[in-house]
Amino acid sequence: MVYSYQVIKFETISLVQGTNWSQSTPTEKGVLYKSLKDPFSKLIVQSSNGSKKLYRVPKDRTVIVTNDTIHFLGELA
């Protein structure tokens, strides 16, 4: 399984099963979410054109949310 680095402008994001994630306090870099579930956690990204996509994020990977952009290592589910 190959994961690729994603940078996506988003309208909304949803962390699937919120207990599978930890959240940092907001900093100047944005908000950091860490995937806690083995083998992966999932998130739903809705882009500005209204399309929604489900992504899998490997355990112990960090998702960075800044303004309207999300940065993460993951793959389409």
JOBEL-V649854 format. One record per helix or strand. SS is the DSSP state (@ for helix, = for strand). FROM is the first residue (numbers start at 1). LEN is the number of residues. Records with the same first field share a line. If there is no record, write none. Layout:
SS=FROM-LEN ; FROM-LEN
//
This chain:
==4-6 ; 12-4 ; 21-3 ; 27-1 ; 30-6 ; 40-7 ; 52-7 ; 62-5 ; 69-8
@=18-3
//
